[in-house]
């Protein structure tokens, strides 16, 4: 299908609602903006809500830089059972081990969470989008085949205990029978590195305590220095489009977090032609955001005394403050 030319180029902060996939969000933004080139910088499960960064137009080319950022989440960890997906959407693994943990077992959340802070080796969930030998893990799991996944290094910068209580949960048994329980939970705020599965943290905390646990709810609150205060709902975005209101683009330089070069006319022409910049004497090794007239024109990379283009975006990305 031929891509449209809406003329839009920017990154939107979207507050994803419950029950739709990340791909659904992308499709909605495509319809609202009239732009085929739309992509997100980090998947959220259908049962999760919260912040998604969505690139529109040529700004989709920034995704490779944005997916590597830390993320923050508000999570509800429910104790007393384990599921095959490590969250409330899955099936209970062992009916005989469903129980309401003794209060004393959950009495020291800060002490327990300290064991899950720092650099960890994490085994990804069986139901994940990880591929091995060309096979997607969750597709194999649905077919009853387990892929031998390897543990991966992740970093939990913060695991802050916020609240506790008891919640009503509805689960599925091994034969898809409906189950209902009142189980205890912890509400925890996590600040984690790229690739960290909060479902797996819930699973491992339950295993550590010996009572089983799963993720009851998840909300992404921040990514790339942007939080939910900057986000809008899909419905609000649609209203803005219908009323011909300008979209609230995120500042791409703030999202990237790279040093910024303010280009003059001469340098901007070099960038447009994909040529090396003559500023090696003042550039430390690493990526650089090249800006002119409130737009991000390119990401360059300084290395070994040279400043060369990494990603050039004709027309530039809107939203630079």
CORUR-V264367 format. One record per run of one state. SS is the DSSP state (a for helix, b for strand, c for the rest). FROM is the first residue (numbers start at 1). LEN is the number of residues. If there is no record, write none. Layout:
# CORUR-V264367
SS|FROM|LEN / SS|FROM|LEN
This chain:
# CORUR-V264367
c|1|9 / b|10|7 / c|17|5 / a|22|12 / c|34|4 / b|38|3 / c|41|8 / b|49|8 / a|57|10 / c|67|4 / b|71|9 / c|80|3 / b|83|1 / c|84|3 / b|87|1 / c|88|3 / b|91|2 / c|93|2 / a|95|3 / c|98|5 / a|103|4 / c|107|2 / a|109|6 / c|115|3 / b|118|5 / c|123|8 / b|131|2 / c|133|2 / b|135|2 / a|137|6 / c|143|9 / b|152|21 / c|173|5 / b|178|15 / c|193|5 / a|198|12 / c|210|3 / b|213|11 / c|224|2 / b|226|2 / a|228|3 / c|231|1 / b|232|1 / c|233|1 / a|234|9 / c|243|9 / a|252|5 / c|257|2 / b|259|4 / c|263|2 / a|265|8 / c|273|4 / b|277|1 / c|278|2 / a|280|3 / c|283|3 / b|286|7 / c|293|2 / b|295|9 / c|304|2 / b|306|12 / c|318|4
